[in-house]
């Protein structure tokens, strides 16, 4: 088996091989319609192990599009997103095992399932071994302080509680790379502290975090990140 | 091997999830059983009111149509997968399925399993009500054979559901044409009346789909209706349809998903 290597010009890593990084975006370009200006243009980014990266930008700057490309959800028009040197289309199962994406908003939950059943379902869909599913789900319920809500249906929970569950689902499988789109939405201070702990855990096991949120959030969060960038006119510039 | 096991467990997880969601709507089974009762009542009296050519007694037509009604529920469940995919898109859960190691194509196939299994149970309930309330006479010696025969029919029907699911992924609409396709199939498949009553060219066209041989075979096994082709021929036909159409529909689904990913519209709804 050969692994394609690419030279990556990155704001965070200079020139380096794409397979040396958990996540590398190379010359990524995306436009919505041929007549439209590109949402992303020549975006290069690498995440390193044990680091937190923040990308900001005004509404509609392309942050969500960037995350969706990095997650393997949509294809760039040009360039590529690679996890350890491989794109999602080269080995999707491996890619999705390593990357976990928390989309913005409050969707992505089954309204009629309880918190526990929701977590069990996503653990099984992530193809965890049966012996691991139950303890991991219970551990996650405790880590995200969802014990009191464990047997409550999602459609009977508040927005903040749902957001906590969505974040719990993101960390459930212990991914190596976590991509988060506006994770603080609807979270109270307690929820934000739980998220901080989850990120600490990710960094402690040498994972990498990419967090996107509107520019205003940066002033409050700057101290938490190892690298901060802003998307302006489709390009990444230092924050 | 362990990957295959994991995949099998993921398929079961989707079915288990669907069961939990289904059970959370407590009145659904009762409502659907009542629908069966009313349909059977309607056709019970129609069978007694109208003399249908080719049927010696009202009971023989009633047996014919009960099997048709039971199969119609199976047919509906096959086509329901496109609407299920649409619901997943709207709920934002399709995105998560796509980003899971299980993957989108397998997930869509898995989404079709519970409705199929459930329709199988409801078909049995319909036949049970037909026997218990309306005196339907089943041909018990061949009834057990109808179980593998229904499984085979499902394999031949499923590609139509997956094909419409692909259309749903591409067009973001749940019921693109499914209603009229089901209505058309119920006519040319002979669900309510023998296809021998139809114009000759329609009879010829009806041979180009798997519903006619499946319906005829199941009728023969369940109520001993006469067959125009032997059971072996019907089995070969259904196997042929499944062998050709299943890979084709899975390919179409894969292409629809990749099309959405390339355009960036995959999670739009």
Boltz contact constraints between the chains, C-beta under 6 A:
constraints:
  - contact:
      token1: [A, 71]
      token2: [B, 99]
      max_distance: 6.0
  - contact:
      token1: [A, 74]
      token2: [B, 261]
      max_distance: 6.0
  - contact:
      token1: [A, 74]
      token2: [B, 264]
      max_distance: 6.0
  - contact:
      token1: [A, 75]
      token2: [B, 261]
      max_distance: 6.0
  - contact:
      token1: [A, 75]
      token2: [B, 262]
      max_distance: 6.0
  - contact:
      token1: [A, 93]
      token2: [B, 101]
      max_distance: 6.0
  - contact:
      token1: [A, 96]
      token2: [B, 99]
      max_distance: 6.0
  - contact:
      token1: [A, 96]
      token2: [B, 100]
      max_distance: 6.0
  - contact:
      token1: [A, 96]
      token2: [B, 101]
      max_distance: 6.0
  - contact:
      token1: [A, 97]
      token2: [B, 101]
      max_distance: 6.0
  - contact:
      token1: [A, 101]
      token2: [B, 99]
      max_distance: 6.0
  - contact:
      token1: [A, 107]
      token2: [B, 92]
      max_distance: 6.0
  - contact:
      token1: [A, 108]
      token2: [B, 92]
      max_distance: 6.0
  - contact:
      token1: [A, 108]
      token2: [B, 93]
      max_distance: 6.0
  - contact:
      token1: [A, 108]
      token2: [B, 96]
      max_distance: 6.0
  - contact:
      token1: [A, 112]
      token2: [B, 21]
      max_distance: 6.0
  - contact:
      token1: [A, 112]
      token2: [B, 24]
      max_distance: 6.0
  - contact:
      token1: [A, 113]
      token2: [B, 20]
      max_distance: 6.0
  - contact:
      token1: [A, 117]
      token2: [B, 20]
      max_distance: 6.0
  - contact:
      token1: [A, 121]
      token2: [B, 13]
      max_distance: 6.0
  - contact:
      token1: [A, 121]
      token2: [B, 17]
      max_distance: 6.0
  - contact:
      token1: [A, 124]
      token2: [B, 9]
      max_distance: 6.0
  - contact:
      token1: [A, 124]
      token2: [B, 10]
      max_distance: 6.0
  - contact:
      token1: [A, 124]
      token2: [B, 13]
      max_distance: 6.0
  - contact:
      token1: [A, 125]
      token2: [B, 10]
      max_distance: 6.0
  - contact:
      token1: [A, 125]
      token2: [B, 13]
      max_distance: 6.0
  - contact:
      token1: [A, 125]
      token2: [B, 100]
      max_distance: 6.0
  - contact:
      token1: [A, 125]
      token2: [B, 102]
      max_distance: 6.0
  - contact:
      token1: [A, 126]
      token2: [B, 100]
      max_distance: 6.0
  - contact:
      token1: [A, 126]
      token2: [B, 101]
      max_distance: 6.0
  - contact:
      token1: [A, 127]
      token2: [B, 6]
      max_distance: 6.0
  - contact:
      token1: [A, 127]
      token2: [B, 10]
      max_distance: 6.0
  - contact:
      token1: [A, 127]
      token2: [B, 101]
      max_distance: 6.0
